Amino acid sequence: MSTLAISPLRQSYAEALAASQQAGKYVQKDGGATSSIPLPFFSNPDSIELWTTYENLLYSCLRTGDDKAAHYCLEKLAERFGKDNERVMGLRGLYQEAMADDSPALLQMLQKYDGILSEDPTNTPIKKRRVALLRSLSREGDAINALIELLEASPTDIEAWAELSELYISQGCYQQAEFCLEEILLSTPNAWNIHARLGEVLYISAAASQDKIGSLAESVRRFCRSIELCDGYLRGSYGLKLASERLLAAIAPRNSTDVATSTGSNSSDFPIPSVETLQKLREKATSILAESARKPTHNGSDPPETAAIQDLLKSSKLLQQR
């Protein structure tokens, strides 16, 4: 697949650089009009793929510092859809933020967004750019308020719920973050990455929870669900191993009969797993992680996730030997 067709959310930096370099071949030195980027499906001058690729190129060029090519892509989009198109306005705001040299320039952009929203409060791309800008200015409280306002108008916006959950996590507001992730799962119940993220939040918050065991049990359940939906999911397996070990340590002093019949506050109809079940889950997660760690690498060096898995397996082995 061409790097131009890959979503910018899935691009590595190397892929983004390759995409921006490919775009640069077709942008004239003076930044004027050029021929279309020659992809096979560009035979239709108004194809959806064409404009999606221009947008992806814009993201890639901004990420790699190719401002000239980014501006070219932005102008092509504005020429096709109009400067007053909401999506184009959001992309122009992104470009101008990237061109800002300092905080005062970013504050001017914030004032510009406020002006646009005063005229059109329903402009969602500008609302989202405003949230991102507030966060970059370390104004998390204002960003949270802005997202809450956005979600009141658009309660099914998954992207906004995800951003709000991350903001709450950064502020240590774990219960609110859990609520946001559960809202996402109402719309996308089979999103295994969201189940895993919810499991992580429950795992992190368990230390401060009044029902530590209940939170850890729910964390285990979420990680199990993520693996069920995506067989061999490493993030889910990593979390399951951590959560099951921590839950085993938490219930060890308790009577096994009490544990088997008790429930956690986070899931009133879900019983705490037995010690035997937790041990099996831990072994299953360990097996998945060990198999992944044994896989050969492409360039002779372990990728970060493999290194993290190996560290976890080593630390777990050392604890068992004590």
SESE-887973 format. One line per 4 residues: number of its first residue (from 0); their letters; for each residue x, y, z of N, C-alpha, C. Coordinates in Angstrom, 1 decimal. Example, Ala and Ser with C-alpha at 12.3 -4.5 7.8 and 13.67 -1.06 7.14 Angstrom:
<kolvexs>
0 = as = 13.2 -5.7 7.8 12.3 -4.5 7.8 13.2 -3.3 7.8 | 12.8 -2.2 7.1 13.7 -1.1 7.1 12.9 0.0 7.9
</kolvexs>
This chain:
<kolvexs>
0 = mstl = 0.8 -1.2 0.0 0.0 0.0 0.0 0.9 1.2 0.0 | 0.5 2.2 -0.8 1.3 3.5 -0.9 1.1 4.2 0.5 | 2.2 4.8 0.9 2.2 5.6 2.1 1.2 6.8 2.0 | 0.8 7.2 0.8 -0.1 8.2 0.7 -1.5 7.8 1.0
4 = aisp = -1.8 6.5 1.0 -3.1 6.0 1.3 -3.3 5.6 2.7 | -2.2 5.6 3.5 -2.3 5.2 4.9 -2.8 6.4 5.8 | -3.8 6.1 6.7 -4.3 7.1 7.6 -3.1 7.7 8.4 | -3.1 9.0 8.5 -2.0 9.6 9.3 -2.0 9.1 10.8
8 = lrqs = -3.1 8.6 11.3 -3.2 8.1 12.6 -2.4 6.8 12.8 | -2.2 6.2 11.7 -1.5 4.9 11.7 -0.1 4.9 11.1 | 0.3 6.1 10.7 1.6 6.2 10.1 2.7 6.3 11.2 | 3.8 5.6 10.9 5.0 5.8 11.7 5.7 7.1 11.2
12 = yaea = 6.7 7.6 11.9 7.3 8.8 11.4 8.0 8.6 10.1 | 8.6 7.4 9.9 9.2 7.0 8.7 8.2 7.0 7.5 | 7.0 6.5 7.8 6.0 6.5 6.7 5.5 8.0 6.4 | 5.4 8.8 7.5 5.0 10.2 7.3 6.1 10.9 6.4
16 = laas = 7.3 10.6 6.7 8.4 11.3 6.0 8.4 10.8 4.5 | 8.2 9.5 4.3 8.1 9.0 2.9 7.0 9.7 2.2 | 5.9 9.9 2.8 4.7 10.5 2.2 5.0 11.9 1.8 | 5.6 12.7 2.8 5.8 14.1 2.5 6.9 14.2 1.4
20 = qqag = 7.9 13.3 1.4 8.9 13.4 0.3 8.3 13.1 -1.0 | 7.3 12.2 -1.1 6.7 11.9 -2.3 5.8 13.1 -2.8 | 5.2 13.8 -1.9 4.4 14.9 -2.2 5.3 16.0 -2.8 | 6.5 16.2 -2.2 7.3 17.3 -2.6 7.8 17.2 -4.0
24 = kyvq = 7.8 16.0 -4.6 8.2 15.9 -6.0 7.3 16.6 -7.0 | 6.0 16.9 -6.5 5.0 17.4 -7.4 4.6 18.8 -7.0 | 5.3 19.4 -6.1 5.1 20.8 -5.7 6.2 21.7 -6.3 | 5.8 22.6 -7.1 6.8 23.5 -7.7 7.5 24.4 -6.7
28 = kdgg = 8.7 24.8 -7.0 9.5 25.6 -6.1 8.8 26.9 -5.7 | 8.0 27.4 -6.6 7.4 28.7 -6.3 6.0 28.5 -5.6 | 5.7 27.2 -5.3 4.4 26.9 -4.6 3.2 27.1 -5.4 | 3.4 27.3 -6.7 2.2 27.5 -7.6 1.5 26.2 -7.9
32 = atss = 0.6 26.3 -8.9 -0.2 25.2 -9.3 0.7 24.1 -9.9 | 0.4 22.9 -9.7 1.2 21.7 -10.2 0.2 20.7 -10.6 | 0.8 19.7 -11.3 -0.1 18.6 -11.7 -0.5 17.7 -10.5 | -1.5 17.0 -10.7 -2.0 16.1 -9.6 -1.0 15.1 -9.2
36 = iplp = -1.0 14.7 -8.0 -0.1 13.6 -7.5 -0.6 12.3 -8.2 | 0.3 11.7 -8.9 -0.1 10.6 -9.8 -0.3 9.3 -9.1 | -1.5 9.1 -8.5 -1.9 7.8 -8.0 -2.9 7.1 -9.0 | -3.0 5.8 -9.0 -3.8 5.2 -10.0 -5.3 5.6 -10.0
40 = ffsn = -5.8 5.8 -8.8 -7.2 6.1 -8.7 -7.5 7.6 -8.9 | -6.5 8.4 -9.3 -6.7 9.8 -9.5 -7.3 10.1 -10.9 | -7.6 9.0 -11.6 -8.1 9.3 -13.0 -9.5 10.0 -12.9 | -10.2 9.8 -11.8 -11.4 10.6 -11.5 -11.0 11.9 -10.8
44 = pdsi = -11.1 13.0 -11.5 -10.6 14.3 -10.9 -11.3 14.7 -9.6 | -12.5 14.0 -9.3 -13.2 14.5 -8.1 -13.5 13.2 -7.2 | -12.5 12.3 -7.2 -12.7 11.1 -6.4 -12.5 11.4 -4.9 | -13.2 10.6 -4.1 -13.1 10.8 -2.6 -11.6 10.5 -2.2
48 = elwt = -11.0 9.5 -2.9 -9.6 9.1 -2.5 -8.7 10.3 -2.8 | -8.9 11.0 -3.8 -8.1 12.1 -4.2 -8.0 13.1 -3.0 | -9.1 13.5 -2.5 -9.2 14.6 -1.5 -8.8 14.0 -0.1 | -9.1 12.7 0.1 -8.6 12.1 1.4 -7.1 12.1 1.4
52 = tyen = -6.5 11.8 0.2 -5.0 11.7 0.1 -4.4 13.1 0.3 | -5.0 14.1 -0.2 -4.5 15.5 0.0 -4.5 15.8 1.5 | -5.6 15.4 2.2 -5.7 15.7 3.6 -4.6 14.9 4.3 | -4.4 13.6 4.0 -3.4 12.8 4.7 -2.0 13.4 4.4
56 = llys = -1.8 13.9 3.2 -0.5 14.5 2.9 -0.3 15.8 3.7 | -1.4 16.5 3.9 -1.2 17.7 4.7 -0.8 17.4 6.1 | -1.3 16.4 6.7 -0.9 15.9 8.1 0.5 15.5 8.0 | 0.9 14.7 7.0 2.2 14.1 7.0 3.3 15.2 6.8
60 = clrt = 3.0 16.2 5.9 3.9 17.3 5.7 4.1 18.2 6.9 | 3.0 18.4 7.6 3.1 19.2 8.8 3.9 18.5 9.9 | 3.8 17.2 10.0 4.5 16.4 10.9 6.0 16.4 10.7 | 6.3 16.4 9.4 7.8 16.3 9.0 8.4 17.7 8.7
64 = gddk = 7.6 18.7 8.9 8.2 20.1 8.7 8.2 20.6 7.3 | 7.5 19.9 6.4 7.5 20.4 5.0 6.3 21.3 4.8 | 6.5 22.6 5.3 5.5 23.6 5.4 5.0 24.0 4.0 | 5.9 24.0 3.0 5.5 24.4 1.7 4.5 23.4 1.0
68 = aahy = 4.8 22.2 1.2 4.0 21.1 0.6 2.6 21.1 1.3 | 2.7 21.3 2.7 1.4 21.3 3.4 0.5 22.5 3.0 | 1.1 23.6 2.8 0.3 24.7 2.3 -0.3 24.5 0.9 | 0.5 23.8 0.1 0.0 23.5 -1.3 -1.3 22.5 -1.1
72 = clek = -1.2 21.5 -0.3 -2.3 20.6 -0.1 -3.5 21.3 0.5 | -3.3 22.2 1.4 -4.4 23.0 2.0 -5.1 23.9 1.0 | -4.3 24.5 0.1 -4.9 25.4 -0.9 -5.7 24.6 -1.9 | -5.2 23.4 -2.2 -6.0 22.5 -3.2 -7.3 22.1 -2.6
76 = laer = -7.3 21.8 -1.3 -8.6 21.5 -0.6 -9.5 22.7 -0.6 | -8.9 23.8 -0.3 -9.8 25.1 -0.2 -10.3 25.4 -1.6 | -9.5 25.2 -2.6 -10.0 25.4 -4.0 -11.1 24.6 -4.4 | -11.1 23.3 -3.9 -12.2 22.4 -4.2 -13.4 22.6 -3.4
80 = fgkd = -13.3 22.7 -2.1 -14.4 22.7 -1.2 -14.8 24.1 -0.7 | -14.0 25.1 -0.9 -14.3 26.5 -0.5 -13.6 26.8 0.9 | -13.2 28.0 1.1 -12.5 28.4 2.3 -13.4 28.4 3.5 | -14.7 28.5 3.3 -15.7 28.5 4.4 -16.2 27.1 4.7
84 = nerv = -15.7 26.1 4.1 -16.0 24.7 4.5 -15.5 24.4 5.9 | -16.3 23.8 6.7 -15.9 23.7 8.1 -14.6 22.8 8.3 | -14.6 21.8 7.5 -13.4 20.9 7.6 -12.1 21.6 7.1 | -12.3 22.4 6.0 -11.1 23.2 5.5 -10.7 24.2 6.5
88 = mglr = -11.7 24.8 7.2 -11.4 25.8 8.2 -10.6 25.2 9.4 | -11.0 23.9 9.7 -10.2 23.2 10.8 -8.8 22.9 10.4 | -8.6 22.5 9.1 -7.3 22.2 8.6 -6.5 23.4 8.5 | -7.1 24.5 8.1 -6.3 25.8 8.0 -5.9 26.2 9.4
92 = glyq = -6.8 26.0 10.4 -6.4 26.3 11.8 -5.2 25.5 12.2 | -5.2 24.2 11.9 -4.1 23.3 12.2 -2.8 23.8 11.6 | -2.9 24.2 10.3 -1.7 24.7 9.6 -1.2 26.0 10.3 | -2.1 26.9 10.6 -1.6 28.1 11.2 -1.1 27.9 12.6
96 = eama = -1.6 26.9 13.3 -1.0 26.6 14.7 0.4 26.1 14.5 | 0.6 25.2 13.5 1.9 24.7 13.2 2.9 25.8 12.8 | 2.4 26.8 12.2 3.3 27.9 11.7 3.6 28.9 12.9 | 2.8 28.9 14.0 3.0 29.8 15.1 4.4 29.7 15.7
100 = ddsp = 5.0 30.8 16.0 6.4 30.7 16.5 6.4 30.7 18.0 | 5.4 31.2 18.7 5.5 31.3 20.1 4.1 31.3 20.8 | 4.0 31.3 22.1 2.7 31.3 22.8 1.8 32.4 22.4 | 2.3 33.7 22.3 1.4 34.8 21.9 0.7 34.5 20.6
104 = allq = 1.5 33.9 19.6 0.9 33.6 18.3 -0.2 32.6 18.5 | 0.0 31.6 19.4 -1.1 30.6 19.7 -2.3 31.2 20.3 | -2.0 32.2 21.2 -3.1 32.9 21.9 -4.0 33.6 20.9 | -3.3 34.2 19.9 -4.0 34.9 18.8 -4.9 33.9 18.0
108 = mlqk = -4.4 32.7 17.8 -5.2 31.6 17.2 -6.4 31.3 18.0 | -6.2 31.2 19.3 -7.3 30.9 20.2 -8.4 32.0 20.1 | -8.0 33.3 20.1 -8.9 34.4 19.9 -9.7 34.3 18.5 | -8.9 33.8 17.5 -9.5 33.7 16.2 -10.6 32.6 16.3
112 = ydgi = -10.3 31.5 16.9 -11.3 30.4 17.1 -12.5 30.9 17.8 | -12.3 31.7 18.9 -13.4 32.2 19.6 -14.3 33.1 18.8 | -13.7 33.9 17.9 -14.4 34.7 17.0 -15.3 33.9 16.0 | -14.7 32.8 15.5 -15.4 32.0 14.5 -16.6 31.3 15.2
116 = lsed = -16.4 30.9 16.4 -17.5 30.2 17.1 -18.6 31.1 17.6 | -18.2 32.4 17.8 -19.2 33.4 18.2 -20.2 33.6 17.0 | -19.7 33.4 15.8 -20.6 33.6 14.6 -21.3 32.3 14.3 | -20.6 31.1 14.5 -21.1 29.8 14.2 -20.8 28.8 15.3
120 = ptnt = -21.6 28.7 16.3 -21.3 27.8 17.5 -21.4 26.4 17.1 | -21.8 26.0 15.9 -22.0 24.6 15.5 -20.8 24.1 14.7 | -19.7 24.9 14.6 -18.6 24.5 13.8 -17.7 23.6 14.6 | -18.0 22.3 14.4 -17.3 21.2 15.2 -15.8 21.1 14.9
124 = pikk = -15.3 21.2 13.7 -13.9 21.2 13.5 -13.1 22.3 14.2 | -13.7 23.5 14.3 -13.0 24.6 15.0 -13.1 24.3 16.5 | -14.2 23.8 17.0 -14.4 23.5 18.4 -13.3 22.5 18.8 | -13.0 21.5 17.9 -12.0 20.5 18.3 -10.6 21.1 18.2
128 = rrva = -10.4 22.0 17.2 -9.1 22.6 17.2 -8.9 23.5 18.4 | -9.9 24.1 18.9 -9.8 25.0 20.1 -9.5 24.1 21.3 | -10.1 22.9 21.4 -9.7 22.0 22.5 -8.3 21.6 22.4 | -7.8 21.2 21.2 -6.4 20.8 21.1 -5.5 21.9 21.4
132 = llrs = -5.8 23.2 21.0 -5.0 24.3 21.3 -4.9 24.6 22.8 | -6.1 24.5 23.5 -6.1 24.7 24.9 -5.3 23.7 25.6 | -5.3 22.5 25.2 -4.5 21.4 25.8 -3.0 21.7 25.6 | -2.6 22.2 24.4 -1.2 22.5 24.1 -0.7 23.6 24.9
136 = lsre = -1.6 24.5 25.3 -1.3 25.7 26.2 -1.3 25.3 27.7 | -1.5 24.0 28.0 -1.6 23.5 29.3 -2.8 24.1 30.1 | -3.8 24.3 29.4 -5.1 24.8 30.0 -6.1 23.6 30.0 | -5.7 22.6 30.8 -6.5 21.3 30.7 -8.0 21.6 31.2
140 = gdai = -8.1 22.4 32.3 -9.4 22.7 32.8 -10.4 23.3 31.8 | -9.8 24.3 31.0 -10.6 24.9 30.0 -10.9 23.9 28.8 | -9.9 23.0 28.6 -10.1 22.0 27.5 -11.2 21.1 27.9 | -11.3 20.7 29.2 -12.3 19.8 29.6 -13.7 20.4 29.5
144 = nali = -13.8 21.7 29.9 -15.1 22.4 29.8 -15.5 22.5 28.4 | -14.6 22.8 27.5 -14.9 22.9 26.1 -15.4 21.6 25.5 | -14.8 20.5 25.9 -15.2 19.2 25.4 -16.6 18.8 26.0 | -16.8 19.2 27.2 -18.2 18.9 27.8 -19.2 19.7 27.0
148 = elle = -18.9 20.9 26.7 -19.9 21.7 25.9 -20.1 21.1 24.5 | -19.0 20.6 23.9 -19.1 20.0 22.6 -20.0 18.7 22.7 | -19.8 17.9 23.7 -20.5 16.7 23.8 -22.0 16.9 24.2 | -22.3 18.0 24.8 -23.7 18.3 25.1 -24.5 18.5 23.7
152 = aspt = -23.8 19.0 22.8 -24.4 19.2 21.4 -24.3 18.0 20.6 | -23.2 17.2 20.8 -23.0 16.0 20.0 -22.6 14.8 20.9 | -23.6 14.2 21.6 -23.3 13.2 22.6 -22.7 11.9 22.0 | -22.7 11.7 20.7 -22.2 10.4 20.1 -20.9 10.6 19.5
156 = diea = -20.2 11.7 19.7 -18.9 12.0 19.1 -17.8 11.1 19.9 | -17.5 10.0 19.3 -16.5 9.1 19.9 -15.2 9.7 20.2 | -14.7 10.5 19.2 -13.4 11.2 19.2 -13.4 12.1 20.4 | -14.5 12.8 20.7 -14.5 13.8 21.8 -14.5 13.1 23.1
160 = wael = -15.3 12.0 23.2 -15.3 11.2 24.4 -13.9 10.6 24.7 | -13.2 10.2 23.7 -11.8 9.6 23.9 -10.9 10.7 24.4 | -11.0 11.9 23.8 -10.1 13.0 24.2 -10.4 13.4 25.6 | -11.7 13.4 26.0 -12.1 13.8 27.3 -11.6 12.8 28.3
164 = sely = -11.6 11.5 28.0 -11.1 10.5 28.9 -9.6 10.7 29.2 | -8.9 11.0 28.1 -7.4 11.2 28.3 -7.1 12.4 29.2 | -7.9 13.5 29.0 -7.8 14.7 29.8 -8.1 14.4 31.3 | -9.1 13.6 31.5 -9.5 13.2 32.9 -8.4 12.4 33.5
168 = isqg = -7.8 11.5 32.7 -6.7 10.6 33.2 -5.5 11.5 33.6 | -5.2 12.4 32.8 -4.1 13.3 33.1 -4.3 14.1 34.4 | -5.5 14.3 34.8 -5.8 15.0 36.0 -6.1 14.1 37.2 | -6.0 12.8 37.0 -6.2 11.9 38.0 -7.7 11.6 38.3
172 = cyqq = -8.6 12.0 37.4 -10.0 11.9 37.6 -10.5 10.6 37.0 | -10.2 9.4 37.6 -10.3 8.1 37.0 -11.8 7.7 36.8 | -12.6 8.0 37.8 -14.0 7.7 37.6 -14.7 8.4 36.4 | -14.3 9.6 36.2 -14.9 10.4 35.1 -14.3 9.8 33.8
176 = aefc = -13.0 9.4 33.8 -12.4 8.8 32.6 -13.1 7.4 32.3 | -13.4 6.7 33.3 -14.1 5.4 33.1 -15.5 5.7 32.4 | -16.2 6.7 32.9 -17.5 7.0 32.3 -17.4 7.3 30.8 | -16.3 8.1 30.5 -16.1 8.5 29.1 -15.9 7.3 28.2
180 = leei = -15.0 6.4 28.7 -14.7 5.2 27.9 -15.9 4.2 27.8 | -16.8 4.2 28.8 -18.0 3.4 28.7 -19.0 4.0 27.7 | -19.0 5.3 27.6 -19.8 6.0 26.6 -19.3 5.6 25.2 | -18.0 5.5 25.0 -17.5 5.0 23.7 -18.0 3.6 23.4
184 = llst = -18.0 2.7 24.4 -18.4 1.4 24.2 -19.8 1.2 23.9 | -20.7 2.2 24.3 -22.1 2.1 24.0 -22.2 2.2 22.4 | -21.4 3.0 21.8 -21.4 3.1 20.3 -20.6 2.1 19.6 | -19.5 1.7 20.2 -18.6 0.7 19.6 -18.3 -0.4 20.6
188 = pnaw = -19.2 -1.3 20.9 -19.1 -2.3 21.9 -17.9 -3.3 21.6 | -17.5 -3.5 20.4 -16.5 -4.4 20.0 -15.1 -3.8 19.8 | -14.9 -2.6 20.3 -13.6 -1.9 20.2 -12.7 -2.5 21.3 | -11.9 -3.4 20.9 -11.0 -4.1 21.8 -10.0 -3.2 22.5
192 = niha = -9.6 -2.2 21.7 -8.6 -1.2 22.3 -9.2 -0.4 23.4 | -10.5 -0.1 23.3 -11.2 0.7 24.3 -11.4 -0.1 25.6 | -11.7 -1.4 25.4 -11.9 -2.3 26.5 -10.5 -2.4 27.3 | -9.4 -2.5 26.5 -8.1 -2.6 27.2 -7.8 -1.2 27.9
196 = rlge = -8.1 -0.1 27.3 -7.8 1.2 27.9 -8.7 1.3 29.2 | -9.9 0.8 29.2 -10.7 0.9 30.4 -10.1 0.0 31.5 | -9.6 -1.2 31.0 -8.9 -2.0 32.0 -7.7 -1.4 32.6 | -7.0 -0.6 31.8 -5.8 0.1 32.3 -6.2 1.2 33.4
200 = vlyi = -7.3 1.9 33.1 -7.7 2.9 34.0 -8.2 2.3 35.3 | -8.9 1.2 35.2 -9.4 0.5 36.4 -8.2 0.0 37.2 | -7.2 -0.5 36.5 -6.0 -1.0 37.2 -5.3 0.1 37.9 | -5.1 1.3 37.2 -4.4 2.4 37.8 -5.2 2.9 39.0
204 = saaa = -6.5 3.0 38.9 -7.3 3.6 40.0 -7.6 2.7 41.1 | -7.2 1.4 41.0 -7.6 0.5 42.1 -6.9 0.8 43.4 | -5.7 1.4 43.3 -4.9 1.7 44.5 -5.7 2.7 45.4 | -6.4 3.6 44.8 -7.1 4.6 45.5 -8.6 4.3 45.7
208 = sqdk = -9.0 3.2 45.2 -10.4 2.9 45.2 -10.8 2.3 46.5 | -12.1 2.6 47.0 -12.6 2.0 48.2 -12.8 0.5 48.1 | -13.0 0.1 46.8 -13.2 -1.3 46.5 -12.1 -1.8 45.6 | -10.9 -1.9 46.2 -9.7 -2.3 45.3 -9.9 -3.6 44.6
212 = igsl = -10.4 -4.6 45.3 -10.6 -5.9 44.7 -11.7 -5.9 43.6 | -12.7 -5.1 43.8 -13.8 -5.0 42.8 -13.2 -4.3 41.5 | -12.4 -3.3 41.7 -11.9 -2.5 40.6 -10.9 -3.4 39.8 | -10.1 -4.2 40.5 -9.1 -5.1 39.8 -9.9 -6.2 39.1
216 = aesv = -11.0 -6.7 39.7 -11.7 -7.8 39.1 -12.4 -7.3 37.8 | -12.9 -6.0 37.8 -13.4 -5.4 36.6 -12.3 -5.2 35.6 | -11.1 -4.8 36.0 -10.0 -4.6 35.1 -9.7 -5.9 34.4 | -9.6 -7.0 35.2 -9.4 -8.3 34.6 -10.4 -8.6 33.5
220 = rrfc = -11.7 -8.4 33.8 -12.8 -8.7 32.9 -12.6 -7.9 31.6 | -12.2 -6.6 31.7 -12.1 -5.8 30.5 -10.9 -6.3 29.7 | -9.8 -6.6 30.3 -8.7 -7.1 29.5 -9.0 -8.5 28.8 | -9.8 -9.3 29.5 -10.2 -10.6 28.9 -11.1 -10.3 27.7
224 = rsie = -12.0 -9.3 27.8 -12.8 -9.0 26.7 -12.0 -8.5 25.5 | -11.0 -7.7 25.8 -10.2 -7.2 24.7 -9.5 -8.3 23.9 | -9.0 -9.3 24.7 -8.4 -10.5 24.0 -9.4 -11.4 23.3 | -10.6 -11.5 23.9 -11.6 -12.2 23.2 -12.0 -11.6 21.9
228 = lcdg = -12.0 -10.3 21.8 -12.4 -9.6 20.6 -11.2 -9.6 19.6 | -10.0 -9.6 20.1 -8.8 -9.6 19.2 -7.8 -10.6 19.7 | -7.9 -11.8 19.1 -7.1 -12.9 19.6 -5.6 -12.6 19.6 | -4.9 -12.8 20.7 -3.5 -12.5 20.8 -3.2 -11.0 21.0
232 = ylrg = -4.1 -10.2 21.3 -3.9 -8.8 21.5 -2.9 -8.5 22.6 | -1.7 -8.0 22.3 -0.6 -7.9 23.2 -0.9 -6.9 24.3 | -1.5 -5.8 24.0 -1.8 -4.8 25.0 -2.8 -5.4 26.1 | -3.8 -6.1 25.6 -4.7 -6.8 26.5 -4.1 -7.9 27.3
236 = sygl = -3.2 -8.6 26.7 -2.5 -9.7 27.4 -1.5 -9.1 28.4 | -0.9 -8.1 28.1 0.0 -7.4 29.0 -0.7 -6.9 30.3 | -1.9 -6.3 30.0 -2.7 -5.8 31.1 -3.3 -6.9 31.9 | -3.7 -8.0 31.3 -4.3 -9.1 32.0 -3.3 -9.8 32.9
240 = klas = -2.1 -9.9 32.5 -1.0 -10.5 33.4 -0.8 -9.6 34.6 | -0.7 -8.3 34.4 -0.5 -7.4 35.5 -1.7 -7.4 36.5 | -2.9 -7.3 35.9 -4.1 -7.2 36.7 -4.4 -8.5 37.5 | -4.2 -9.6 36.8 -4.5 -10.9 37.5 -3.5 -11.2 38.6
244 = erll = -2.2 -10.8 38.4 -1.2 -11.0 39.4 -1.5 -10.1 40.6 | -1.9 -8.9 40.3 -2.2 -7.9 41.4 -3.5 -8.3 42.2 | -4.5 -8.9 41.5 -5.7 -9.3 42.1 -5.4 -10.6 42.9 | -4.6 -11.5 42.4 -4.2 -12.6 43.2 -3.5 -12.2 44.5
248 = aaia = -2.6 -11.3 44.4 -2.0 -10.8 45.7 -2.9 -10.1 46.6 | -4.0 -9.5 46.1 -4.9 -8.8 46.9 -5.9 -9.7 47.7 | -6.2 -10.8 47.0 -7.2 -11.8 47.6 -6.5 -12.9 48.3 | -5.2 -13.0 48.3 -4.5 -14.1 48.9 -4.8 -14.2 50.4
252 = prns = -4.8 -13.0 51.1 -5.1 -13.1 52.6 -6.5 -13.5 52.9 | -7.4 -13.4 52.0 -8.8 -13.6 52.2 -9.2 -15.0 52.1 | -10.3 -15.4 52.7 -10.9 -16.7 52.5 -11.3 -17.0 51.1 | -11.0 -18.1 50.5 -11.3 -18.3 49.1 -12.8 -18.4 48.9
256 = tdva = -13.6 -18.9 49.9 -15.0 -18.9 49.8 -15.6 -17.5 49.7 | -15.1 -16.6 50.5 -15.6 -15.3 50.5 -15.3 -14.6 49.2 | -14.1 -14.9 48.7 -13.7 -14.3 47.4 -14.6 -14.7 46.3 | -14.9 -16.0 46.3 -15.6 -16.6 45.1 -17.1 -16.1 45.1
260 = tstg = -17.6 -15.6 46.2 -19.0 -15.2 46.3 -19.2 -13.7 46.4 | -18.1 -12.9 46.5 -18.2 -11.5 46.7 -18.3 -10.8 45.3 | -18.7 -9.6 45.3 -18.8 -8.8 44.0 -18.2 -7.5 44.2 | -17.7 -6.9 43.1 -17.1 -5.6 43.1 -18.1 -4.5 42.8
264 = snss = -17.8 -3.3 43.3 -18.8 -2.2 43.1 -18.8 -1.8 41.7 | -17.8 -2.1 40.9 -17.7 -1.6 39.5 -18.6 -2.5 38.6 | -18.9 -3.7 39.1 -19.8 -4.6 38.2 -20.6 -5.5 39.2 | -21.7 -5.0 39.6 -22.5 -5.6 40.6 -23.0 -7.0 40.3
268 = dfpi = -23.0 -7.4 39.0 -23.5 -8.7 38.7 -22.3 -9.6 38.2 | -21.1 -9.2 38.5 -19.9 -10.0 38.1 -19.2 -10.4 39.3 | -19.1 -11.7 39.6 -18.4 -12.2 40.8 -16.9 -12.1 40.6 | -16.2 -12.0 41.8 -14.8 -11.9 41.8 -14.3 -13.3 41.3
272 = psve = -13.4 -13.4 40.4 -12.9 -14.7 39.9 -12.2 -15.5 41.1 | -12.3 -16.8 41.0 -11.6 -17.6 42.0 -10.1 -17.6 41.8 | -9.4 -18.0 42.8 -7.9 -18.0 42.7 -7.5 -18.9 41.5 | -8.2 -20.1 41.4 -7.8 -21.0 40.3 -8.1 -20.3 38.9
276 = tlqk = -9.2 -19.6 38.8 -9.4 -18.9 37.5 -8.4 -17.9 37.2 | -8.1 -17.1 38.2 -7.0 -16.1 38.0 -5.7 -16.6 37.6 | -5.3 -17.8 38.2 -4.1 -18.4 37.9 -4.1 -18.8 36.4 | -5.2 -19.4 36.0 -5.3 -19.8 34.6 -5.2 -18.6 33.6
280 = lrek = -5.9 -17.5 34.0 -5.8 -16.3 33.2 -4.4 -15.8 33.1 | -3.7 -15.8 34.2 -2.3 -15.3 34.3 -1.5 -16.2 33.4 | -1.7 -17.5 33.4 -0.9 -18.4 32.6 -1.2 -18.2 31.1 | -2.4 -17.9 30.8 -2.8 -17.7 29.4 -2.1 -16.4 28.9
284 = atsi = -2.2 -15.3 29.7 -1.5 -14.1 29.3 0.0 -14.2 29.2 | 0.6 -15.0 30.1 2.0 -15.2 30.0 2.4 -16.0 28.8 | 1.6 -16.9 28.4 1.8 -17.7 27.2 1.8 -16.9 26.0 | 0.8 -16.0 25.9 0.7 -15.1 24.7 1.9 -14.2 24.6
288 = laes = 2.3 -13.6 25.8 3.4 -12.7 25.8 4.7 -13.4 25.5 | 4.9 -14.6 26.0 6.2 -15.3 25.8 6.3 -15.7 24.3 | 5.2 -16.1 23.7 5.2 -16.4 22.3 5.6 -15.2 21.4 | 5.1 -14.0 21.8 5.4 -12.8 21.1 6.8 -12.4 21.3
292 = arkp = 7.4 -12.6 22.5 8.7 -12.2 22.7 9.7 -13.1 22.0 | 9.3 -14.3 21.7 10.2 -15.2 21.0 10.3 -15.0 19.5 | 9.3 -14.2 18.9 9.3 -14.0 17.5 10.5 -13.2 17.0 | 11.1 -13.6 15.9 12.3 -12.9 15.4 12.0 -11.5 15.0
296 = thng = 12.9 -10.6 15.2 12.7 -9.2 14.7 13.2 -9.0 13.3 | 12.8 -7.9 12.7 13.2 -7.7 11.3 14.6 -7.1 11.2 | 14.9 -6.2 12.1 16.2 -5.5 12.0 17.2 -5.8 13.0 | 17.0 -6.9 13.8 18.0 -7.4 14.7 17.8 -6.7 16.1
300 = sdpp = 17.0 -5.7 16.2 16.8 -5.0 17.5 15.3 -5.2 17.9 | 15.1 -5.3 19.2 13.7 -5.5 19.7 12.9 -4.2 19.6 | 11.7 -4.2 19.1 10.9 -3.0 19.1 10.5 -2.7 20.5 | 10.1 -1.5 20.8 9.8 -1.2 22.2 8.8 -2.1 22.9
304 = etaa = 7.7 -2.5 22.2 6.8 -3.4 22.8 7.3 -4.7 23.2 | 8.2 -5.3 22.4 8.9 -6.5 22.7 9.8 -6.4 23.9 | 10.5 -5.3 24.0 11.4 -5.0 25.1 10.6 -4.9 26.4 | 9.4 -4.3 26.3 8.6 -4.1 27.5 8.0 -5.5 28.0
308 = iqdl = 7.6 -6.3 27.0 7.1 -7.6 27.3 8.2 -8.5 28.0 | 9.4 -8.4 27.4 10.5 -9.2 28.0 10.8 -8.7 29.4 | 10.8 -7.4 29.7 11.0 -6.9 31.0 10.0 -7.4 32.0 | 8.7 -7.4 31.5 7.6 -7.9 32.4 7.8 -9.3 32.7
312 = lkss = 8.1 -10.2 31.7 8.3 -11.6 32.0 9.5 -11.9 32.9 | 10.6 -11.1 32.8 11.7 -11.3 33.6 11.4 -10.9 35.1 | 10.7 -9.7 35.2 10.4 -9.3 36.6 9.4 -10.3 37.3 | 8.5 -10.8 36.5 7.5 -11.8 37.0 8.2 -13.0 37.5
316 = kllq = 9.2 -13.5 36.7 10.0 -14.7 37.0 10.8 -14.5 38.3 | 11.4 -13.3 38.4 12.2 -13.0 39.6 11.3 -13.0 40.9 | 10.1 -12.5 40.7 9.2 -12.4 41.9 8.8 -13.8 42.3 | 8.6 -14.7 41.3 8.2 -16.1 41.6 9.3 -16.9 42.3
320 = qr = 10.5 -16.5 42.0 11.7 -17.2 42.6 12.0 -16.8 44.0 | 11.4 -15.6 44.5 11.7 -15.1 45.8 10.9 -15.9 46.8
</kolvexs>
